[in-house]
Amino acid sequence: MVDATATSAVSGEAVALDVRLGSGYPAVPTGQVELVVDGAVSGAPLDLVDGAVRVDVPVLAVGDHSLTVRYLGDQRYTAVESGTLPLAITRGAVDVVLTTAGGPAVSTAQDDQARALAQAVEPGTVSVSVVPQAPATGVPTGTVEATVDGVPSGLVLELADGTAVLSLADLPAGERTLLVGYSGDPAFEGAQSAPVIVTVAQDGTVLPVPTDPAPGTDPVPGADPAPTEAPQTGSGAGQQSSGLAVTGTEVASLGVAALLLAAAGWLALRAARRRREV
């Protein structure tokens, strides 16, 4: 008896056959079995354990396939072959993930993988990653094309290991709506990223988005500090003199000092006149 875990699968999905031999006699069949895919033996023979074994089907191309299991026999039992099991392989779905130097621009089920990719992204670029959706596995090939503000940009990039790097210097300066489409390949369907709004500077870098600091936080480094007013003391308003803030109390102190200096000058002048008269 041969049972398949699935009769259809997407590209790269794991499929296995559960094989159990029964003879109707007390002696359990021993020996080995082998897998035959589309008429050709696939892989090395597998040993039976208590008359059973699980056979993993190799990754197959998209299309219809036929599977059989061949028992090679032992000292008691002759070789025998199972009936044919059909297996249909279809193209897998993918996510198109756009990642900037700050992190993933699009969240997906593979968000952790996208965040890891962000560590290697250079400023002024967008990393395009075509990631298979489970249970599909494999490395997508083909091309991706950028669409800017709804118009194909002509920027067509070849995937390498499922990724490509889009330079923002290739995009017109200003605020742009960016989409990236994947062409698909024999194993994976085409797909398109979610739209992402990017602001491109003249040199191709992404302009930072200004944000107001939260209350109680330090100002943005490099920003000019906010002007501060001179403190007010009592009823005397702060006065400006040569750019120096002087409080009302300091004005009073300066006035007393001026009176003392004037009195000292008058006494010195009077003493000088008396010496002349003598």
BELSULKA-V307839 format. One record per backbone hydrogen bond with DSSP energy under -0.5 kcal/mol. CO is the residue of the C=O (numbers start at 0). NH is the residue of the N-H. If there is no record, write none. Layout:
BEGIN
CO|NH  CO|NH
END
This chain:
BEGIN
0|19  2|17  6|87  8|89  9|12  10|136  14|56  15|4  16|18  16|54  17|2  18|52  30|47  31|71  32|45  33|69  34|36  34|41  35|37  35|67  36|39  39|36  40|42  41|34  45|32  48|51  50|20  51|48  52|18  53|55  54|16  56|14  62|88  64|86  65|37  66|84  67|35  68|70  68|81  69|33  70|79  76|73  79|70  84|66  86|64  86|88  87|8  87|89  88|62  89|10  91|188  92|132  94|96  94|130  96|98  96|128  97|104  97|105  98|126  99|102  102|99  107|110  109|113  110|114  111|115  112|116  113|117  114|118  115|118  116|119  117|120  121|124  123|167  125|165  126|98  126|128  127|163  128|96  128|130  130|94  132|135  137|139  141|158  142|182  143|156  144|180  145|152  146|148  146|178  147|150  150|147  153|155  154|145  154|156  156|143  159|162  161|129  162|159  163|127  164|166  165|125  166|169  167|170  173|175  173|199  175|177  175|197  176|148  177|195  178|146  179|192  180|144  181|190  186|91  187|184  190|181  195|177  195|197  197|175  197|199  198|200  198|206  199|173  200|203  204|200  204|206  207|209  213|216  219|222  232|235  234|236  235|232  235|247  238|245  240|243  242|244  243|240  245|238  246|250  247|251  248|252  249|253  250|254  251|255  252|256  253|257  254|258  255|259  256|260  257|261  258|262  259|263  260|264  261|265  262|266  263|267  264|268  265|269  266|270  267|271  268|272  269|273  270|274  271|275  272|276  273|277
END
